[in-house]
Amino acid sequence: MFNSSTDSNSLDTRSNTDSVSGNNVGVTSIQAINNSNSITLVDLGKHNTEKDCWVGFKGKAYDLTAWLPKHPGSAGAILPYCGTAKEFEDAFIKKHGEKKFGFFMKVAILMGDLTFQGNLNGWFW
């Protein structure tokens, strides 16, 4: 999903389409991409609002901002987990199991790999 020739100051433009309905599920997203594509949990935590919602899932960071208003269970079902990794992943798996993982991958925009700094007690993937 990342262009390897993207330098740290360039922009990456993407949009997502629901493969089931063929509908565009998100507006075109323009994100500044860091060349390393590494996102710390501290950085992830900064994206914790309805207008800027990133989550961690399976060791990766994803932008769900465009998907929030389209979520069948309402944006409110996801909002408490914006900016989180373990909390989002636990809630997602509890609610959907693995059956919605493929759809999640279609509506979420991959932002990069989560990197960990400090104490990792309680973090397991």
N, C-alpha and C positions, 0 to 999 in steps of 0.2 A: 503494500500500500504506500510505501515511502519511495520517493525518487532519490536514488543514491547520489545523484548529481546535485541535489539541493544543498546549497551552502547555508550557514547558520543565519544569514540575514534574508533569505528568500522566502517567498510565500508559496504555499501549497494549496491548490484549490480542488475541492472534492464535493461531490453530492452523492446521496444515497437513494436507491430505488428499491421498494419492496418487491421482491421477486414473485410473491404470491399475487398481489393485485396489480403490479406494474406501476403503482403510484409513487410519486416522489414523496419520501417520508421525511425529508429534511431540506431546508434551504441550502444552497451552495455554501459551503463553509470555507472561509479563508483563514488559515491558521499559520502563524509563524512557526516553522519547524526548526528545532535545534538539531544540528548535524549529528549529535550523539543519540538523539531520540530517547534519552533517559529522563525519567521523571521521578523525583523523590516523593515520599509520602507527604512531606511538608508542602511541596509544590502542588501536589494533587489536592491537598486540603484547602488551597486557596480558591479552587473552582467549586464553590459550594452554594451557588445561588441558582434561581430559576433561569437567569439570563446567562449563566456560565456554569454548567453542570458537567463535571468530569467524575468518573468512577473508576475504581480498580477492579479488574476481574481476571483471574488466572494469571497474575503477574504482569498484566498489561494495563495501561491507562487508556480510557475511552471517553470521548466527548458525547454526551447524550442530550445536549442543549436543544437541538432541533427536534428530537424525538419526544421530549417532555409533553408538549401540548397534544401530541397524537397518541400517547399511551392510553390504551383502552381502560385501564384502571385509574386514570387521571394522573396529572403531573404530581399531585400530592402523594401518590404511592411511592414515587422515586425521590422526591425532594429531600426527605430526611437523610438520604444516603449520598447526596451530592458531596463530593470531596472526600469520600471514604473508599476503602478497598475491602477490607475484611467484612465490614458491616454490610456493604452492598452485596458482596458475593454471598454471604450467609443468607441475606433476605431473598435474593434472587433464587438461590437453590431451594430454599424453604418453600417459596411460592410456586416456582415453575419446574423444579428439578432440572434435568438436563434437556428436557423436551423443547425449550425455547432458546437454547444456546445458539443454534444456527440462525434464528431470526435476529437475536441480539447482535450477532456479528454483521448482519446486513444493515441494521439501523444505527449502530454505534460507529463513531469515527475513531479509528485507532490513532492515538497520539504518541505512543511510545512504550518502552519497557519501564516498569516500575523498578526503582532501585531503592535499596534500603540502607539507611545510615543509623547507627546506634544500636540499641537493644532490640532484638527480634523476638523476645519471649512472647509466645502466644500467636505468632504468625506462621501459619502452615498453609501450603498450597498443594 
